[in-house]
């Protein structure tokens, strides 16, 4: 078990903080841990029951230097209820209220240096209320069947970890047979 001795906040940003922690390991050895503190995120596989297809978003991801295809997702605001966060993100990115919301699990994308946890949800389309993107978002909304998404993962077209993890949860949960 490692114990925190000292934390130095190096950067405080809009979505994350970067800290350098001095830790003691097994009550004897000291080391340094570079840590990203993040409020966490939510991700939803929203299914349109009118055609049994799921909504995916395509957006340019600056760090990857390319467009990525993924389930709608977003960060949890400080002190925001997780279920409210996913409903907000579904409205903002896809334009729908959510029916039959089910929390399927969570994933930790980078356990070695980040506190981020992404909560994974399934839902079905409710009333269309219109999208409300953040001013810096450029999103294209697309729809695919469950099997089409599996093929896109197999072909390496979808490489987003939260999308792959959520598809796994849908499959093992028997949600989309």
C-alpha positions in Angstrom: 0.0 0.0 0.0 1.3 3.5 -0.9 0.7 6.5 1.4 0.7 10.1 0.3 3.3 12.3 2.0 3.0 15.5 0.0 1.0 16.7 -3.1 2.1 19.6 -5.3 -0.5 20.9 -7.7 1.4 21.7 -10.9 -1.6 22.7 -13.1 -5.3 23.3 -12.6 -7.3 23.2 -15.8 -10.9 23.1 -17.1 -11.2 19.3 -17.1 -8.2 18.1 -15.0 -5.6 18.9 -12.5 -2.0 17.7 -12.7 -0.3 16.9 -9.4 3.1 15.4 -8.3 2.7 13.2 -5.3 5.5 12.1 -2.9 4.5 8.7 -1.6 5.9 6.1 0.7 5.8 2.5 -0.4 5.5 -0.4 2.2 6.4 2.0 5.0 10.0 2.3 3.8 10.8 3.3 0.2 9.8 6.7 -1.2 8.8 7.5 -4.8 7.0 10.1 -6.9 3.7 9.7 -8.7 2.5 12.0 -11.4 -1.3 12.1 -11.0 -4.1 13.5 -13.1 -7.2 14.3 -11.1 -10.4 14.2 -13.1 -14.1 14.4 -12.1 -14.9 11.4 -14.3 -17.2 10.9 -17.2 -20.3 9.2 -18.5 -20.9 7.3 -21.8 -24.2 6.2 -23.3 -25.3 3.6 -25.8 -28.5 5.3 -26.9 -30.8 3.0 -28.9 -33.5 4.3 -31.3 -36.3 1.7 -31.0 -37.8 2.9 -34.3 -34.9 1.2 -36.2 -33.0 -0.7 -33.5 -29.9 1.3 -34.2 -27.5 3.0 -31.8 -26.3 6.6 -32.0 -22.5 7.2 -32.4 -20.8 10.5 -32.7 -17.9 11.3 -35.0 -15.7 14.1 -33.9 -12.1 15.3 -34.3 -10.0 14.4 -31.3 -7.1 16.8 -31.2 -4.7 14.6 -29.3 -5.2 11.7 -31.7 -5.0 14.0 -34.7 -8.1 12.4 -36.4 -11.8 11.8 -36.2 -13.0 9.2 -33.8 -16.2 7.2 -33.8 -17.6 6.7 -30.4 -20.7 6.5 -28.2 -21.9 9.9 -26.8 -20.0 10.9 -23.7 -18.9 13.7 -21.6 -17.4 14.8 -18.3 -19.2 15.0 -15.0 -19.3 18.5 -13.6 -18.1 19.0 -10.0 -20.7 17.7 -7.6 -23.1 16.7 -10.4 -25.2 13.6 -10.0 -24.0 10.8 -12.4 -27.5 9.9 -13.7 -28.2 13.6 -14.4 -24.9 13.9 -16.1 -25.7 11.1 -18.6 -29.1 12.6 -19.3 -27.6 16.0 -19.9 -25.0 14.6 -22.3 -27.6 12.6 -24.3 -29.6 15.8 -24.8 -26.5 18.0 -25.6 -24.9 15.6 -28.1 -27.8 13.6 -29.5 -30.8 15.8 -28.8 -32.9 13.1 -27.0 -34.4 12.6 -23.6 -33.6 9.1 -22.3 -36.0 6.3 -21.5 -35.2 3.0 -19.8 -31.8 4.2 -18.5 -29.7 1.4 -17.2 -26.3 1.7 -15.6 -24.2 -1.2 -16.9 -20.9 -0.6 -15.2 -17.8 1.6 -15.3 -14.4 1.6 -16.7 -11.1 3.1 -15.6 -9.3 4.2 -18.8 -5.8 4.9 -17.4 -5.4 3.4 -13.9 -1.7 4.1 -13.6 -1.9 7.9 -13.5 -5.5 9.2 -13.7 -8.4 9.2 -11.3 -10.9 9.3 -14.1 -13.7 6.7 -14.0 -16.2 6.5 -16.9 -19.8 5.4 -16.0 -21.4 3.3 -18.8 -25.1 3.4 -19.6 -27.7 2.0 -21.9 -30.8 4.0 -22.8 -33.6 4.3 -25.3 -34.7 7.4 -27.1 -37.4 9.5 -25.6 -38.6 12.8 -26.8 -36.5 14.6 -29.3 -35.6 18.0 -27.8 -32.8 19.2 -30.0 -29.0 19.2 -29.6 -27.1 21.8 -27.6 -23.4 21.4 -28.3 -20.7 23.1 -26.3 -19.3 26.0 -28.3 -16.1 24.1 -29.1 -17.7 20.9 -30.1 -18.1 19.8 -33.8 -20.1 16.5 -33.8 -21.6 14.4 -36.5 -24.3 12.0 -35.3 -24.5 8.6 -37.0 -26.5 5.5 -36.4 -25.4 1.8 -36.6 -26.9 -1.5 -35.6 -25.3 -3.5 -32.8 -23.7 -5.9 -35.3 -22.4 -3.1 -37.5 -20.7 -1.5 -34.4 -19.1 -4.9 -33.6 -17.7 -5.1 -37.1 -16.3 -1.6 -36.9 -14.5 -2.6 -33.7 -13.2 -5.8 -35.4 -11.9 -3.8 -38.3 -10.1 -1.3 -36.0 -12.3 1.6 -37.2 -13.7 2.1 -33.6 -10.7 2.2 -31.2 -12.3 4.2 -28.4 -12.0 2.3 -25.2 -15.2 3.5 -23.6 -17.2 2.5 -26.7 -15.6 -0.9 -26.8 -16.1 -1.5 -23.1 -19.8 -0.4 -23.3 -20.4 -2.7 -26.3 -19.0 -5.6 -24.2 -21.3 -4.7 -21.3 -24.3 -4.6 -23.7 -23.4 -8.0 -25.1 -22.7 -9.8 -21.7 -25.8 -8.2 -20.3 -27.9 -9.7 -23.0 -29.4 -6.3 -23.9 -28.9 -6.7 -27.6 -29.0 -10.3 -28.8 
